[in-house]
Amino acid sequence: MAAVQGASSPQMGPVLLLLPLVLGLSRAAPQDHEVTFLPGLRKQPSFRHFSGYLCAGPGKRLHYWFVEAQSNPQSSPLVLWLNGGPGCSSMEGFLKEHGPFLVQPDGVTLKYNDYAWNKIANVLYLESPAGVGFSYSDDKKYATNDTEVAHNNYLALKDFLRLFPEYCKNDLYLTGESYGGIYIPTLAEWVMQDPSLNLKGIAVGNGLSSYEINDNSLVYFAYYHGLLGTELWKDLQTFCCSQEKCNFHDNSNLNCTLKMEEMIQIVEESGLNIYNLYAPCDGGVPGGLRYERDYLITHDLGNSFIRMPLRFSWRQNLFRMPVARSKVRMDPPCTNSTDISVYLNAPEVRRALHIAPEAPEWQVCSFEVNRGYKRIYMQMNDQYLKLLGATKYRILVYNGDVDMACNFLGDEWFVDSLCQKVQVARRPWLYTERGENQIGGFVKEFTNIAFLTIKGAGHMVPTDRPLAAFTMFSRFIRNEPY
């Protein structure tokens, strides 16, 4: 205090005038968005976090939850995270994957995450598009498409930086999972054209990069993981392949279609966990294994699908479930969202997160958004090549190697199809657990893009292998060798 009281000399005047400006810049975040008390924690965090709404176009309010880095937030990168669906909430990524707090089975308490990604980065979790989670639009119309969502996400990011101008110059990374394989590259097209944004790279986990490659690779994945049997495999080869090239994706051969239906029933409808082949199916194997016609909702599930006699598009909708007409909840199969739903829908939690009264009840996935979503892009080659052509962005494509929704083989084929120069041949990558080096998976590095697998992880990599996932994320963000 003495120094301040005696600081009225002319020499100190400019310093004192600048001081409020500096303090104002470092605390520019909107105070009414700050979460000052979060229910379920035994001790409130030392880092700041914020929850509220971002404008993503006229009448569109996207809910966000932003956590500052646990140390040096001013100099740490800014990371945007999007879960997929389309129509599923990024609160899944926050509370069950790599956020600082993990919801517990009671749906009431939270536990600190030792491998939270905000240990080294400022992370913005965005619920997108409108209609997902706590996000909404004033007109309550939720039909949308890939290009509109990409632009809306860009507008939301710009609105975030308007509210938090102190992060405008920080390194920016766009990251996501599953249908984030479409969201992130299409958003990056907007961001890379904006010189005010300091984009450094993108990372996509178990992403949908190409419908055709994902479909074709899944058949190989299923056979070589012991799911199909020799006879079915021979029939698939006979009816779906010619001249040493197989088309399991949209083959017009009726016999191929029939054999593909057998394959689908095993992979998706037998009770296997499509998101992690070696994990149990939460809720057990369903009693009726076939989808009954009365339980099917008739709507367009995509722009290209296996021809008749298949009754639905079998791979276009990664979160397809048999949904009764009286029930429009859409939990991904073999998963249980009760804990996170109970927590986020508690009135005291909604108040703490500044959720608007107009916002719907929180659900992990929105049936309405998924039903009305029009898929425009069948593959992401153009978007990746545009990013790679700029020669200044780093890209990471990573996959848990026991996921069947977006299998590792398909994403590896996709990265190979970009025809980039190999810098480091495919090799194991290591991480340290309990003082010992362990193989985390395998990595292949090209100029400005790497493909990496995480051994033993499924679709939600940080849930299954949190330490390995954190190690991978840290090396990507810090531009360290994998």
MOZI-V499267 format. One record per pair of residues at least 24 apart in sequence whose ideal C-beta (glycine too) atoms are under 6 Angstrom apart, sorted by sequence separation. I is the first residue (numbers start at 1). GAP is how many residues later the second one is. D is the distance in whole Angstrom. If there is no record, write none. Layout:
{{I:GAP:D} {I:GAP:D}}
This chain:
{{235:24:5} {422:24:6} {423:24:6} {128:25:5} {172:25:6} {172:26:5} {181:26:2} {182:26:6} {297:26:6} {420:26:4} {421:26:5} {171:27:6} {172:27:5} {173:27:6} {180:27:6} {181:27:4} {295:27:4} {337:27:4} {420:27:5} {173:28:6} {174:28:5} {175:28:4} {177:28:4} {178:28:6} {181:28:5} {440:28:4} {65:29:6} {169:29:6} {171:29:5} {177:29:6} {179:29:6} {219:29:5} {295:29:6} {420:29:6} {232:30:6} {94:31:5} {291:31:5} {216:32:5} {67:33:6} {215:33:6} {216:33:6} {331:33:6} {153:34:5} {215:34:4} {384:34:6} {433:34:6} {90:35:4} {330:35:4} {90:36:6} {146:36:6} {150:36:4} {154:36:4} {415:36:4} {90:37:5} {150:37:5} {212:37:5} {330:37:4} {431:37:5} {89:38:5} {227:39:6} {328:39:4} {412:39:5} {443:39:5} {146:40:6} {431:40:4} {79:42:5} {91:42:6} {89:43:5} {77:44:5} {78:44:5} {79:44:5} {80:44:5} {81:44:5} {89:44:4} {76:45:5} {87:45:6} {222:45:5} {408:45:5} {76:46:5} {319:46:6} {70:48:6} {69:49:6} {70:49:5} {73:49:5} {257:49:6} {261:49:6} {264:50:5} {67:51:4} {69:52:6} {282:52:5} {401:52:5} {69:53:5} {281:53:4} {282:53:6} {429:53:5} {68:54:5} {282:54:4} {394:54:6} {395:54:4} {396:54:5} {397:54:5} {398:54:4} {399:54:5} {400:54:5} {401:54:6} {405:54:5} {403:55:5} {67:56:5} {402:56:5} {403:56:4} {400:57:3} {66:58:5} {400:58:5} {65:60:5} {388:60:6} {273:61:4} {400:61:5} {64:62:5} {62:64:6} {63:64:4} {62:66:6} {40:68:6} {40:69:5} {41:69:5} {40:70:4} {60:70:5} {63:70:6} {63:71:4} {63:72:5} {299:72:5} {303:72:6} {62:73:5} {302:73:5} {61:75:6} {60:77:5} {59:78:5} {59:79:4} {59:80:6} {396:80:5} {318:87:5} {78:89:5} {78:92:5} {77:93:6} {84:93:6} {86:93:5} {62:94:5} {77:94:4} {78:94:5} {79:94:5} {80:94:5} {81:94:5} {82:94:4} {83:94:6} {84:94:3} {85:94:5} {57:95:5} {84:95:3} {56:96:4} {77:96:6} {79:96:6} {84:96:5} {57:98:6} {82:98:5} {56:99:5} {56:100:4} {215:100:5} {82:101:5} {54:102:4} {55:104:5} {54:105:4} {54:106:5} {278:124:5} {277:125:5} {276:126:5} {277:127:6} {275:128:6} {274:130:5} {275:130:6} {274:131:5} {30:133:5} {29:135:5} {28:137:5} {267:137:6} {28:138:5} {25:141:6} {211:167:5} {210:169:4} {209:171:5} {276:182:3} {275:183:5} {275:184:4} {221:186:5} {221:188:5} {218:189:6} {217:190:6} {201:192:5} {217:192:4} {201:193:4} {202:193:6} {203:193:4} {204:193:5} {205:193:5} {206:193:5} {217:193:4} {189:194:6} {201:194:6} {206:194:6} {182:195:6} {185:195:5} {214:196:4} {217:196:6} {206:197:5} {213:197:5} {185:198:4} {208:198:5} {188:199:6} {207:199:6} {206:200:4} {213:200:5} {213:201:5} {209:202:6} {210:204:5} {209:205:4} {134:221:5} {136:222:6} {136:223:5} {134:225:4} {142:226:5} {142:227:5} {134:228:6} {133:229:6} {143:229:4} {145:229:4} {147:229:6} {142:230:6} {146:230:4} {145:231:6} {146:231:5} {107:232:4} {85:234:6} {105:234:5} {132:234:5} {107:235:3} {131:235:5} {103:236:5} {107:236:5} {103:237:5} {131:237:6} {132:237:6} {131:238:4} {103:240:5} {95:245:5} {206:253:5} {205:256:5} {92:272:6} {203:273:6} {89:275:6} {88:277:4} {87:278:5} {87:279:4} {85:280:6} {87:282:4} {87:283:4} {86:287:5} {51:302:4} {52:302:5} {51:303:6} {39:309:5} {39:310:5} {39:313:6} {38:314:6} {35:317:6} {115:351:4} {115:352:6} {120:354:6} {115:355:4} {117:356:6} {121:356:6} {97:363:6} {98:364:4} {97:365:4} {97:366:5} {96:367:6} {77:400:6}}
